[in-house]
């Protein structure tokens, strides 16, 4: 094996969806944007559909192509970016449902796809996407005449359960949607964990499906193994890697593994990252380069053929903490050079 290997447990993914769905008294969809959080949107969406998901969410209309190919015409696919210029043909041909973010998008949709389903995205305080209250008030009656499939908003601080912004956004969303017959959605993974007051008629978990926080009960979905290319003896006083940033203090055995920042292993992890040989942590040494990382394997009884980047000991969130980022970025940064192996779900 010359390329790093990702092993993706589709049954764990499906089980995470089921466990989140059990929290809700209403429909539970699934967010599969960014190529299924970097894990392969086609495989992810198909397994989630087998588990029972019928509503899917992508960021861009272009992302809907792979999803529709594997799901067929039944499930709904919502597009967070709404109806962008030039999207009409794709929205129509793939049966995608744009989540309209502005009066401008609503006018575009009415002009180019007057009979095509759509949803509405409202800004309840995040100041990112969606119509604020005055803009929504101006177009509300026009929108409701054609029965939107969904009216949604997004929580800014759902990963902090005690944050006052959560209740403030929930109350504003209730106010903005008062009197509507359309189904509503406010909660992603974090919002689902806040309780049923945040679930409304549809929830749309994302990172929790893939084993990430804040869903602490999630099963791990991703295992990453990095192949060892070479192992060498390094004497005390010798250095490893660019810039001579690590110097051996003892006779050492240093393994060079075939991965680096081109594979989503952030350069900021230099001198912080550990790889794992089974249950034994092995510190990386020197700078992480584009394709290679040095690892101190002196204390291992045998020479390893590969070392783990992600496993039961080092989850995406623990790796993210070491890098000073979040699990989402770790997952979506895993590059194209990984060989992917899928387990479960007929994979």
C-alpha positions as a Markdown table, in Angstrom:
| # | Residue | x | y | z |
|---|---|---|---|---|
| 1 | Unk | 0.0 | 0.0 | 0.0 |
| 2 | Unk | 1.6 | 3.3 | -1.1 |
| 3 | Unk | -1.3 | 5.6 | -0.4 |
| 4 | Unk | -2.9 | 6.4 | 2.9 |
| 5 | Unk | -6.1 | 4.4 | 3.6 |
| 6 | Unk | -9.5 | 5.6 | 4.8 |
| 7 | Unk | -11.8 | 2.9 | 6.1 |
| 8 | Unk | -15.3 | 4.2 | 6.3 |
| 9 | Unk | -17.9 | 2.4 | 8.4 |
| 10 | Unk | -21.3 | 3.0 | 6.6 |
| 11 | Unk | -23.2 | 1.0 | 9.3 |
| 12 | Unk | -21.8 | 3.2 | 12.0 |
| 13 | Unk | -23.0 | 6.2 | 9.9 |
| 14 | Unk | -26.5 | 4.7 | 9.6 |
| 15 | Unk | -26.6 | 4.0 | 13.3 |
| 16 | Unk | -25.6 | 7.5 | 14.1 |
| 17 | Unk | -28.5 | 8.7 | 12.0 |
| 18 | Unk | -31.0 | 6.4 | 13.7 |
| 19 | Unk | -29.8 | 7.5 | 17.2 |
| 20 | Unk | -30.2 | 11.1 | 16.3 |
| 21 | Unk | -33.6 | 10.4 | 14.7 |
| 22 | Unk | -34.7 | 8.8 | 18.0 |
| 23 | Unk | -34.2 | 12.2 | 19.7 |
| 24 | Unk | -36.7 | 13.9 | 17.4 |
| 25 | Unk | -40.5 | 13.7 | 17.4 |
| 26 | Unk | -40.5 | 14.7 | 13.7 |
| 27 | Unk | -38.7 | 14.0 | 10.4 |
| 28 | Unk | -35.0 | 13.7 | 10.4 |
| 29 | Unk | -33.1 | 14.5 | 7.2 |
| 30 | Unk | -29.4 | 14.4 | 6.6 |
| 31 | Unk | -26.8 | 17.0 | 5.5 |
| 32 | Unk | -24.4 | 15.5 | 2.9 |
| 33 | Unk | -22.7 | 18.6 | 1.5 |
| 34 | Unk | -19.0 | 18.9 | 0.8 |
| 35 | Unk | -19.0 | 15.4 | -0.7 |
| 36 | Unk | -20.6 | 13.9 | 2.3 |
| 37 | Unk | -18.2 | 15.8 | 4.6 |
| 38 | Unk | -15.3 | 14.4 | 2.6 |
| 39 | Unk | -16.4 | 10.8 | 2.9 |
| 40 | Unk | -18.0 | 10.3 | -0.5 |
| 41 | Unk | -21.5 | 11.7 | -1.0 |
| 42 | Unk | -22.8 | 8.9 | -3.2 |
| 43 | Unk | -22.0 | 6.2 | -0.7 |
| 44 | Unk | -23.1 | 8.3 | 2.3 |
| 45 | Unk | -26.4 | 9.3 | 0.8 |
| 46 | Unk | -27.3 | 5.8 | -0.3 |
| 47 | Unk | -26.6 | 4.3 | 3.1 |
| 48 | Unk | -28.6 | 7.0 | 4.9 |
| 49 | Unk | -31.5 | 6.5 | 2.5 |
| 50 | Unk | -31.4 | 2.8 | 3.3 |
| 51 | Unk | -31.5 | 3.8 | 7.0 |
| 52 | Unk | -34.7 | 5.9 | 6.4 |
| 53 | Unk | -33.6 | 9.4 | 5.5 |
| 54 | Unk | -35.8 | 11.0 | 2.9 |
| 55 | Unk | -34.7 | 14.6 | 2.9 |
| 56 | Unk | -31.1 | 15.6 | 2.1 |
| 57 | Unk | -29.2 | 18.9 | 2.1 |
| 58 | Unk | -26.3 | 20.1 | 0.0 |
| 59 | Unk | -24.6 | 23.4 | -0.2 |
| 60 | Unk | -24.6 | 23.9 | -4.0 |
| 61 | Unk | -26.8 | 22.8 | -6.8 |
| 62 | Unk | -23.8 | 21.1 | -8.4 |
| 63 | Unk | -23.5 | 18.8 | -5.4 |
| 64 | Unk | -27.0 | 17.5 | -6.0 |
| 65 | Unk | -25.9 | 15.6 | -9.1 |
| 66 | Unk | -24.1 | 12.7 | -7.4 |
| 67 | Unk | -26.9 | 12.5 | -4.7 |
| 68 | Unk | -29.7 | 12.3 | -7.2 |
| 69 | Unk | -27.9 | 9.6 | -9.3 |
| 70 | Unk | -27.9 | 7.2 | -6.3 |
| 71 | Unk | -31.2 | 8.2 | -4.7 |
| 72 | Unk | -33.5 | 8.3 | -7.7 |
| 73 | Unk | -36.5 | 10.6 | -7.9 |
| 74 | Unk | -38.1 | 10.0 | -4.6 |
| 75 | Unk | -36.1 | 11.7 | -1.8 |
| 76 | Unk | -36.0 | 15.5 | -1.6 |
| 77 | Unk | -32.7 | 17.3 | -2.1 |
| 78 | Unk | -32.5 | 20.9 | -0.7 |
| 79 | Unk | -29.9 | 23.4 | -1.7 |
| 80 | Unk | -28.7 | 25.8 | 1.0 |
| 81 | Unk | -27.3 | 28.4 | -1.5 |
| 82 | Unk | -30.7 | 28.8 | -3.0 |
| 83 | Unk | -31.4 | 29.7 | -6.6 |
| 84 | Unk | -28.2 | 31.2 | -8.0 |
| 85 | Unk | -27.9 | 32.7 | -11.5 |
| 86 | Unk | -27.5 | 29.9 | -14.0 |
| 87 | Unk | -28.9 | 27.2 | -11.7 |
| 88 | Unk | -32.4 | 26.9 | -13.3 |
| 89 | Unk | -31.6 | 24.0 | -15.7 |
| 90 | Unk | -29.9 | 21.9 | -13.1 |
| 91 | Unk | -32.6 | 22.6 | -10.5 |
| 92 | Unk | -35.2 | 21.5 | -12.9 |
| 93 | Unk | -33.4 | 18.5 | -14.4 |
| 94 | Unk | -32.3 | 17.0 | -11.0 |
| 95 | Unk | -35.5 | 18.0 | -9.1 |
| 96 | Unk | -33.5 | 20.0 | -6.6 |
| 97 | Unk | -35.3 | 22.3 | -4.1 |
| 98 | Unk | -33.5 | 25.6 | -3.7 |
| 99 | Unk | -33.8 | 27.3 | -0.3 |
| 100 | Unk | -34.5 | 30.9 | -1.3 |
| 101 | Unk | -32.2 | 33.3 | 0.6 |
| 102 | Unk | -33.4 | 36.7 | -0.7 |
| 103 | Unk | -36.1 | 38.6 | -2.6 |
| 104 | Unk | -33.7 | 38.7 | -5.5 |
| 105 | Unk | -33.6 | 34.9 | -5.5 |
| 106 | Unk | -37.3 | 34.6 | -5.2 |
| 107 | Unk | -37.8 | 36.8 | -8.2 |
| 108 | Unk | -35.3 | 34.7 | -10.2 |
| 109 | Unk | -37.1 | 31.6 | -9.2 |
| 110 | Unk | -40.5 | 32.9 | -10.1 |
| 111 | Unk | -39.2 | 34.1 | -13.5 |
| 112 | Unk | -37.2 | 30.9 | -14.5 |
| 113 | Unk | -39.0 | 28.1 | -12.7 |
| 114 | Unk | -42.4 | 29.4 | -11.7 |
| 115 | Unk | -43.9 | 25.9 | -11.0 |
| 116 | Unk | -40.8 | 24.3 | -9.4 |
| 117 | Unk | -40.7 | 23.5 | -5.7 |
| 118 | Unk | -38.7 | 25.8 | -3.4 |
| 119 | Unk | -38.0 | 26.4 | 0.3 |
| 120 | Unk | -37.2 | 29.5 | 2.3 |
| 121 | Unk | -34.2 | 30.3 | 4.4 |
| 122 | Unk | -34.6 | 32.9 | 7.1 |
| 123 | Unk | -31.9 | 34.8 | 9.1 |
| 124 | Unk | -32.8 | 34.5 | 12.7 |
| 125 | Unk | -29.7 | 36.2 | 13.9 |
| 126 | Unk | -26.6 | 34.5 | 12.4 |
| 127 | Unk | -26.1 | 37.1 | 9.7 |
| 128 | Unk | -24.9 | 34.6 | 7.2 |
| 129 | Unk | -27.6 | 33.4 | 4.8 |
| 130 | Unk | -31.4 | 34.0 | 4.6 |
| 131 | Unk | -33.9 | 36.8 | 4.7 |
| 132 | Unk | -34.0 | 39.1 | 7.7 |
| 133 | Unk | -37.4 | 40.0 | 9.1 |
| 134 | Unk | -38.1 | 43.2 | 7.0 |
| 135 | Unk | -37.2 | 41.5 | 3.7 |
| 136 | Unk | -39.2 | 38.4 | 4.7 |
| 137 | Unk | -42.2 | 40.6 | 5.6 |
| 138 | Unk | -42.1 | 42.2 | 2.2 |
| 139 | Unk | -42.2 | 38.9 | 0.2 |
| 140 | Unk | -44.0 | 36.6 | 2.7 |
| 141 | Unk | -47.4 | 36.7 | 1.1 |
| 142 | Unk | -46.0 | 36.1 | -2.4 |
| 143 | Unk | -43.9 | 33.2 | -1.1 |
| 144 | Unk | -46.8 | 31.5 | 0.7 |
| 145 | Unk | -49.1 | 31.6 | -2.3 |
| 146 | Unk | -47.0 | 28.8 | -3.8 |
| 147 | Unk | -46.5 | 26.7 | -0.7 |
| 148 | Unk | -42.8 | 26.4 | 0.1 |
| 149 | Unk | -41.6 | 22.9 | 0.9 |
| 150 | Unk | -39.7 | 24.0 | 3.9 |
| 151 | Unk | -38.9 | 27.2 | 5.9 |
| 152 | Unk | -35.6 | 27.0 | 7.7 |
| 153 | Unk | -33.0 | 28.9 | 9.7 |
| 154 | Unk | -29.6 | 28.1 | 11.2 |
| 155 | Unk | -28.4 | 28.3 | 14.8 |
| 156 | Unk | -25.1 | 30.2 | 15.4 |
| 157 | Unk | -24.2 | 28.7 | 18.8 |
| 158 | Unk | -25.8 | 25.3 | 19.0 |
| 159 | Unk | -22.5 | 23.7 | 20.1 |
| 160 | Unk | -22.7 | 25.8 | 23.3 |
| 161 | Unk | -26.0 | 24.6 | 24.9 |
| 162 | Unk | -26.0 | 27.3 | 27.6 |
| 163 | Unk | -25.5 | 30.2 | 25.1 |
| 164 | Unk | -28.3 | 32.7 | 25.2 |
| 165 | Unk | -28.2 | 33.1 | 21.5 |
| 166 | Unk | -29.9 | 29.7 | 21.0 |
| 167 | Unk | -33.2 | 30.6 | 22.7 |
| 168 | Unk | -33.1 | 34.1 | 21.1 |
| 169 | Unk | -32.8 | 32.6 | 17.7 |
| 170 | Unk | -35.5 | 30.0 | 18.4 |
| 171 | Unk | -37.9 | 32.6 | 19.6 |
| 172 | Unk | -37.2 | 34.9 | 16.6 |
| 173 | Unk | -37.7 | 31.9 | 14.2 |
| 174 | Unk | -41.1 | 31.2 | 15.9 |
| 175 | Unk | -42.1 | 34.8 | 15.5 |
| 176 | Unk | -41.0 | 34.9 | 11.8 |
| 177 | Unk | -42.9 | 31.7 | 11.0 |
| 178 | Unk | -46.0 | 32.3 | 13.0 |
| 179 | Unk | -49.1 | 31.3 | 11.1 |
| 180 | Unk | -47.3 | 29.3 | 8.4 |
| 181 | Unk | -48.5 | 25.9 | 7.2 |
| 182 | Unk | -45.1 | 25.0 | 5.8 |
| 183 | Unk | -42.9 | 22.6 | 7.7 |
| 184 | Unk | -40.0 | 24.3 | 9.5 |
| 185 | Unk | -36.4 | 23.4 | 10.3 |
| 186 | Unk | -34.0 | 25.0 | 12.7 |
| 187 | Unk | -31.8 | 22.2 | 14.2 |
| 188 | Unk | -28.7 | 20.6 | 12.8 |
| 189 | Unk | -26.7 | 18.2 | 15.0 |
| 190 | Unk | -26.2 | 20.7 | 17.9 |
| 191 | Unk | -29.7 | 22.0 | 17.7 |
| 192 | Unk | -31.1 | 18.5 | 18.0 |
| 193 | Unk | -29.2 | 18.0 | 21.2 |
| 194 | Unk | -30.8 | 21.1 | 22.7 |
| 195 | Unk | -34.2 | 19.4 | 22.9 |
| 196 | Unk | -37.5 | 19.1 | 21.1 |
| 197 | Unk | -38.2 | 22.8 | 21.4 |
| 198 | Unk | -35.6 | 23.2 | 18.6 |
| 199 | Unk | -36.7 | 20.3 | 16.3 |
| 200 | Unk | -39.9 | 21.7 | 14.7 |
| 201 | Unk | -41.1 | 19.6 | 11.8 |
| 202 | Unk | -37.7 | 18.6 | 10.4 |
| 203 | Unk | -34.1 | 18.3 | 11.7 |
| 204 | Unk | -31.1 | 18.1 | 9.5 |
| 205 | Unk | -28.0 | 16.6 | 11.3 |
| 206 | Unk | -24.6 | 16.9 | 9.7 |
| 207 | Unk | -21.3 | 16.3 | 11.6 |
| 208 | Unk | -22.9 | 14.1 | 14.2 |
| 209 | Unk | -23.7 | 11.5 | 11.4 |
| 210 | Unk | -20.0 | 11.3 | 10.7 |
| 211 | Unk | -18.8 | 10.7 | 14.2 |
| 212 | Unk | -18.1 | 14.3 | 15.3 |
| 213 | Unk | -19.0 | 16.5 | 18.2 |
| 214 | Unk | -21.2 | 17.8 | 19.7 |
| 215 | Unk | -22.9 | 14.4 | 19.4 |
| 216 | Unk | -20.9 | 12.6 | 22.1 |
| 217 | Unk | -22.7 | 9.4 | 21.6 |
| 218 | Unk | -21.7 | 9.1 | 18.0 |
| 219 | Unk | -20.0 | 5.9 | 16.8 |
| 220 | Unk | -16.7 | 6.6 | 15.0 |
| 221 | Unk | -17.1 | 6.4 | 11.2 |
| 222 | Unk | -13.6 | 7.0 | 9.9 |
| 223 | Unk | -10.3 | 5.1 | 10.4 |
| 224 | Unk | -7.2 | 6.5 | 8.7 |
| 225 | Unk | -4.0 | 4.5 | 8.3 |
| 226 | Unk | -0.7 | 5.9 | 6.9 |
| 227 | Unk | 1.8 | 3.5 | 5.3 |
| 228 | Unk | 5.4 | 3.5 | 6.4 |
| 229 | Unk | 7.8 | 3.9 | 3.5 |
| 230 | Unk | 11.1 | 3.7 | 5.4 |
| 231 | Unk | 12.6 | 3.3 | 8.9 |
| 232 | Unk | 16.0 | 4.6 | 9.7 |
| 233 | Unk | 18.4 | 4.9 | 12.6 |
| 234 | Unk | 19.1 | 8.4 | 13.8 |
| 235 | Unk | 21.9 | 9.1 | 16.2 |
| 236 | Unk | 21.9 | 11.6 | 19.1 |
| 237 | Unk | 22.4 | 15.1 | 17.8 |
| 238 | Unk | 21.1 | 14.3 | 14.3 |
| 239 | Unk | 18.0 | 16.2 | 13.0 |
| 240 | Unk | 14.9 | 15.2 | 11.1 |
| 241 | Unk | 12.9 | 17.2 | 8.5 |
| 242 | Unk | 12.8 | 20.7 | 7.1 |
| 243 | Unk | 14.5 | 23.4 | 9.2 |
| 244 | Unk | 16.2 | 21.0 | 11.6 |
| 245 | Unk | 13.4 | 21.6 | 14.1 |
| 246 | Unk | 13.8 | 18.2 | 15.9 |
| 247 | Unk | 17.0 | 16.8 | 17.2 |
| 248 | Unk | 17.4 | 13.3 | 18.5 |
| 249 | Unk | 18.3 | 13.1 | 22.2 |
| 250 | Unk | 18.8 | 9.4 | 22.1 |
| 251 | Unk | 19.5 | 6.7 | 19.5 |
| 252 | Unk | 16.2 | 6.6 | 17.7 |
| 253 | Unk | 14.2 | 4.7 | 15.1 |
| 254 | Unk | 12.4 | 7.1 | 12.8 |
| 255 | Unk | 9.6 | 6.0 | 10.4 |
| 256 | Unk | 8.7 | 8.1 | 7.4 |
| 257 | Unk | 5.0 | 7.7 | 6.5 |
| 258 | Unk | 3.4 | 8.6 | 3.2 |
| 259 | Unk | 1.1 | 11.5 | 4.1 |
| 260 | Unk | 1.3 | 15.2 | 4.8 |
| 261 | Unk | -0.5 | 18.4 | 4.6 |
| 262 | Unk | -1.6 | 17.6 | 1.0 |
| 263 | Unk | -3.7 | 14.9 | 2.8 |
| 264 | Unk | -5.3 | 17.2 | 5.3 |
| 265 | Unk | -2.8 | 16.7 | 8.1 |
| 266 | Unk | -2.3 | 20.3 | 8.9 |
| 267 | Unk | 1.2 | 21.7 | 9.1 |
| 268 | Unk | 0.2 | 23.3 | 12.4 |
| 269 | Unk | 0.3 | 19.8 | 13.9 |
| 270 | Unk | 4.1 | 19.7 | 13.6 |
| 271 | Unk | 5.5 | 18.7 | 17.0 |
| 272 | Unk | 2.0 | 18.0 | 18.3 |
| 273 | Unk | 0.7 | 15.1 | 16.4 |
| 274 | Unk | 0.8 | 11.5 | 17.5 |
| 275 | Unk | 0.2 | 8.5 | 15.3 |
| 276 | Unk | -0.8 | 5.1 | 16.8 |
| 277 | Unk | 0.5 | 1.6 | 16.5 |
| 278 | Unk | -2.4 | -0.3 | 17.9 |
| 279 | Unk | -2.8 | 1.1 | 21.4 |
| 280 | Unk | 0.6 | 2.7 | 21.5 |
| 281 | Unk | 1.0 | 6.4 | 20.7 |
| 282 | Unk | 4.1 | 7.4 | 18.6 |
| 283 | Unk | 5.1 | 11.1 | 18.5 |
| 284 | Unk | 5.7 | 12.7 | 15.1 |
| 285 | Unk | 9.1 | 14.5 | 14.8 |
| 286 | Unk | 10.1 | 17.4 | 12.7 |
| 287 | Unk | 7.8 | 19.4 | 10.5 |
| 288 | Unk | 4.9 | 17.9 | 8.6 |
| 289 | Unk | 5.7 | 18.3 | 5.0 |
| 290 | Unk | 3.4 | 18.0 | 1.9 |
| 291 | Unk | 3.8 | 14.2 | 1.4 |
| 292 | Unk | 5.8 | 12.9 | 4.4 |
| 293 | Unk | 5.9 | 12.8 | 8.2 |
| 294 | Unk | 8.6 | 11.5 | 10.5 |
| 295 | Unk | 7.5 | 9.4 | 13.5 |
| 296 | Unk | 9.5 | 8.1 | 16.4 |
| 297 | Unk | 8.9 | 4.4 | 16.6 |
| 298 | Unk | 11.9 | 3.6 | 18.9 |
| 299 | Unk | 9.8 | 2.1 | 21.6 |
| 300 | Unk | 7.8 | -0.2 | 19.5 |
| 301 | Unk | 8.7 | -3.9 | 19.7 |
| 302 | Unk | 8.3 | -4.4 | 15.9 |
| 303 | Unk | 8.6 | -2.3 | 12.8 |
| 304 | Unk | 5.1 | -1.2 | 11.8 |
| 305 | Unk | 3.8 | -1.4 | 8.2 |
| 306 | Unk | 1.4 | 1.5 | 8.8 |
| 307 | Unk | 0.4 | 3.9 | 11.6 |
| 308 | Unk | -3.0 | 5.2 | 12.5 |
| 309 | Unk | -4.0 | 8.8 | 12.1 |
| 310 | Unk | -7.7 | 8.3 | 13.1 |
| 311 | Unk | -8.8 | 5.5 | 15.3 |
| 312 | Unk | -10.6 | 4.8 | 18.6 |
| 313 | Unk | -7.9 | 6.6 | 20.5 |
| 314 | Unk | -7.6 | 9.7 | 18.2 |
| 315 | Unk | -11.0 | 10.8 | 16.9 |
| 316 | Unk | -11.5 | 13.6 | 14.4 |
| 317 | Unk | -12.3 | 16.0 | 17.3 |
| 318 | Unk | -9.1 | 15.1 | 19.3 |
| 319 | Unk | -7.1 | 15.6 | 16.1 |
| 320 | Unk | -8.9 | 18.9 | 15.6 |
| 321 | Unk | -8.1 | 20.1 | 19.1 |
| 322 | Unk | -4.4 | 19.4 | 18.5 |
| 323 | Unk | -4.5 | 21.4 | 15.3 |
| 324 | Unk | -6.5 | 24.3 | 16.8 |
| 325 | Unk | -9.5 | 23.7 | 14.6 |
| 326 | Unk | -12.8 | 21.7 | 14.5 |
| 327 | Unk | -13.7 | 18.2 | 13.4 |
| 328 | Unk | -15.6 | 19.5 | 10.4 |
| 329 | Unk | -12.3 | 20.9 | 8.9 |
| 330 | Unk | -10.4 | 17.6 | 9.6 |
| 331 | Unk | -13.1 | 15.5 | 7.8 |
| 332 | Unk | -13.5 | 17.8 | 4.8 |
| 333 | Unk | -9.7 | 18.2 | 4.4 |
| 334 | Unk | -9.0 | 14.6 | 3.9 |
| 335 | Unk | -7.6 | 14.6 | 0.3 |
| 336 | Unk | -8.1 | 12.7 | -2.9 |
| 337 | Unk | -4.9 | 10.6 | -2.4 |
| 338 | Unk | -6.5 | 8.4 | 0.2 |
| 339 | Unk | -7.6 | 5.0 | -0.9 |
| 340 | Unk | -11.1 | 4.5 | 0.4 |
| 341 | Unk | -12.5 | 1.3 | 1.7 |
| 342 | Unk | -16.2 | 1.1 | 2.7 |
| 343 | Unk | -17.6 | -1.3 | 5.2 |
| 344 | Unk | -21.2 | -2.2 | 5.7 |
| 345 | Unk | -24.4 | -1.4 | 3.9 |
| 346 | Unk | -23.7 | -3.6 | 0.9 |
| 347 | Unk | -20.4 | -1.7 | 0.3 |
